[in-house]
């Protein structure tokens, strides 16, 4: 019986911590102000965290499987994005041209001396 009590107390503590972290880190909460949810979670054991998870937690964003597609598929990484590669290439070539011009100026200056 003591083991069951310890198990249930541990589950309640984990639920309390998860609900409190979720409530405090969410951008917004539903059905009540954040302070009310924090007080409910802290002062009403077990029912407070459960109520928050059922009625107060904001809806989760759509998963990748059923997310609405806007304007076609997006690149998975930056090196798959042609616009990103073009911008990097143009910026890198500009830097290389500036560096080359600086080296040429330094060479001319050394030759003159």
N, C-alpha and C positions, 0 to 999 in steps of 0.2 A: 504494500500500500504506500509505503514511503517512497519507493522508486517511482510509482505513478505520479505522486504529488510533485516530486522533483522534476520529472519529465514535463508535466503540465506547467509548472512554474517556469521552466526554461523556455518552453514554447511561448508562453505569455510574454516573457521578457524579450524574446526575439521579435515577436509581433509588435510589441511596444516600441522597440528601437527602430525597426523597419518603418513603422507608421510615422514616427516622429521625424526620422530622416527624410522620408518621402514628402511629408507635409512641409517641412522647412526648406527643402531644396526645390520644390515645384515652383514654376513661374506663376501659376495661379491655381486656386483650389475652387471646387464647386460647392454650391448650396449654403455656404456660410463663410464668414471672414476667417483668415488664417489663424488669428488668435483664438477664436472659438474652437477650431479644430485642435489646436495644440492643447488647450485646456481640457477638452473632451478626451483626447488621447491620454493625457497625463492623469486626469482625476477619475476616469471611469475605466477600471481595468477590464481587459478583454473586449467589452462592448465598444469602448471608444475607438481602439484601433480597427476593429472590424467595421464599425460604422464609417470610419474615414475611408477604408479601402472600398466599401460598397458605394457610398454616396458622395464622398468629398474629393476623392482622387480624380485629377483631370484625366480625360480619355487618352489612351495611348495613341501615338501617331500610327498611321497605317503601316503595316509591314511591307516588305519589299515585294511580296507575292501579289498583293492586291492594291498597291499604290497607284494612284492615277498618273498616267503618263502625260507629260506636258512637253510638246515639241520634240518628241523623239527620245531615243536613249541617250543618256549622258555618258561621257567617257569614265572608265573605271579608275584611271590614274592620270596624272598630269601628262605623262609621256604618250598617252593615247589621244590627247586633245590637240588637234592641229593648230588651233588659235594660240594655245599656250606655247607650242613649239615655235611658231612664227615669231611671237613676241620675244622669246628667249634668244632665238637666232638673230633677230634684228638688233637687240640690245647687245648681244655678245659681239656681233660684227662691228657695231659702232665703237665699243670699247677697244676692240682690236685695231680699228683704223686710228683711233686717238693714240693708242700706245705706239703704233708704227710711226705716226707722224712725230711723236715726241722723240723716238729713237733717231729718226732721220735728222731732226733739229740738233740733237746732241752730237751726232756724227759730224754734221757740217760745222758745228762750233769747234769740235776737236780738230778738224782738218784746217780750219782757219788759224788756229793757234799754233 
